[in-house]
Amino acid sequence: MNQPLFVAAVPGEVTQLPEGTTLLITGIGTLAAAISLTEYLANARATGQLPSRIINVGTAGALRPELGDGVYEINSVFKHDFDSDVVPGVAERFSPDVIEPTTSGLFPVASLATGDTFVNDSAKKEALASRAGLVDMEGYAIAAVGLHFGVPVTLLKQISDHADEATASGWADSLDECSRKIAEAVAKLNF
């Protein structure tokens, strides 16, 4: 049976995954994630080796104060910087506005807003918090590509910051601890 594929944006998020883990580092942002994962899955499909599951692991900013530190499994994800109201009906032709991955029940769940901006101001945070608990820069793209290829997707996000003015300096400093917590969460999975 084919193994799961772990996907992360940067190496610092996954420094403590077990040796031998099948891992794809995509780069930061939805475009980098979509291109890298599409290329990987197209090649895998051509050889009959699609992964059994895509497991996106990485960091996310907390948009709501009630979300404490830890790893969250994403139960819904949307792209926050694409305004589908401008051209009604167009977005649905390519991918749904909201993707709802199946969750394992092993972790607390949260909704995720994905976009190509590093959210580091309170005004943007407050606007997004009405629709999501967490924010990242790759989750929706990974879920959409997995959906396109018919491969189930799990999104696991470790809170790295609070998507506010202190975020820019704190994100890089949090990677070692986030990587450790991500590895602990991955050890609980049985995919």
Secondary structure, 3 states (H helix, E strand, C coil): CCCCEEEECCHHHCCCCCCCCCEEECCCCHHHHHHHHHHHHHHHHHCCCCCCCEEEEEEEEECCCCCCCCEEEEEEEEECCCCCCCCCCHHHHHCCCEECCCCCCCCCEEEEEECCCCCCCHHHHHHHHCCCCEEECCHHHHHHHHHHHCCCEEEEEEEEECCCCCHHHHHHHHHHHHHHHHHHHHHHCCC
